[in-house]
Amino acid sequence: MPDQSTPRGPNTDSYGAELSRTPLRDTAPGTELTRRRVLGLGAALGLVAAGGTNAAAAPSRHRDNTGGQLRSAVPLPEPYTVPLPVPPVLAPADTSGGTDRYEITQRQVTARILPEVTTTLWTYNGTYPGPTIESRRGRPVTMRHRNELPVPTVVHLHGGRTPAGSDGYPTDLVLPDGWPDPAPGRHGEANMAHDPRAVTSRTTREYTYPLDQRAALLWYHDHRMDFTAPAIWRGLAGMHIVRDEVEDALDLPGGERELALMIADRAFADDGSLAYPALDPELRDRPGVTEPYAAGVLGDVILVNGAPWPVHEVDAVRHRLRLVNASNARHYRLEAVTDDGHRLDLVQIGADQGLLATPVTLTDLPIAPAERYDVVIDFAGLPPGSRVRLRNRLGSGRTRDVMAFRVARAASDPSTIPEVLCDDLPSWRRSQVTMLRRFTFRAGHTEQGVGWFVNGEPFDPTRTDVYTWRGAVEVWRLTADVHHPVHLHQTGFQVLSRDGRAPLPHDAGLKDTVSLRPGETADIIVRFDVHRGRYLFHCHNAEHEDMGMMANLEIV
């Protein structure tokens, strides 16, 4: 039995010997939708069939994506004609005292993403994606961000095991010059309660990252309250790679044969600007999107490292692809296919939080918003001039294409994929678990219109939804209505089961985001073992997040 002093809440149970592997019937209050409201949401959620439906039956209609797709109003380039950009690696401004110090300016720029038009972007240091940060495990990093954009910003290092004060809590705003100070009764954003714990800064803020964590691909992005989705859409995202001696000791593909790839979808207006259905195009006062896109915003142009459907020249050897899905709402199911229809294996070697224990060979790879995967693809045996397309089996039309690789030449290959990649994964056991918590992720209705809720409640920064002890091992049971990629800040977890069955092959390893499919229940096991303080867990469909699908986690 758990210690009687263990923090409790309405979503917790004593764990004891009980952990049913069957999906639970949700009884969380406040999640019911009337038939009228379900029909009103039908176009946005894609759940209503001819003849009507009801809230319980709606999730059973599985769809490949959750959201509404925008259509670009400008000519689009043919796939595989634009070279793949490689984001610059940012050099630290200072390395004294055992800490790497970086400086980044958030500013608006005009860039040419599509060949025929120019596009205004919000950027980190003037590029999209922002500059890549490369760090060593255990060597602290400080990031000094300067906000020269017209709205407040917040920076979150996604996947970082970070002190609460540097985690990028949504109300810890960096205010631009001229922006009014938050007034009593609000925290500077629309429709939300004042947060007495918010720590706002004027123009600049320094974030501290200990990086005492496994080698992994992380990414950083804006996390401003109510406006995360449009800020990421406009360009506020970049990659952060942590390296360590465990990974260094392996002969994995490296150098030019290691590619960090940020995949995102966008749409373009007739003037070349990024189209986005914001209720407030200035992103100042009214959050949210128009109702056809309330389930998520999908674009019709697939960008990789900021280029539309790019092509990259490779040697006929193994390459390591470090993938991050930075789309707001689009899911991908990636496959590598030659022009004659032959599928190449994708050998998964890593997940969100670093290396797997052993490789997993896949023919295709699902990747939800915010998930990261490391895969090795072997171009050996393909003659020069061959083309391999990375395609999205969940897409249609132009969104089936992602990027291509052009095999240029034969070459020697010193790389290997060892049978054992690492032995430092945590080995949490069910016997250690003292708490089972249940969370539902469902659509609902607020006074402002469509909302997305955790356990029937829209996000409130002043409400603590979960208390737990530092060091506690818990099982969380997560249930979805439609697609919800659920992200926990500050810690990693392992997937135990899906709908009472074994995890999927790509669930291996340590993760910080799990993709729930429509109607699905997943059990995850997690240990809160690093920092104390206030953190978030939320859906990483960015529109869902902005419209209330977040909750507070207090580690005490």
Summary of the structure (lengths in Angstrom):
residues: 556
radius of gyration: 22.4
end to end distance: 19.7
largest distance: 67.9
contacts: 1947
relative contact order: 0.17
helix: 9%
strand: 40%
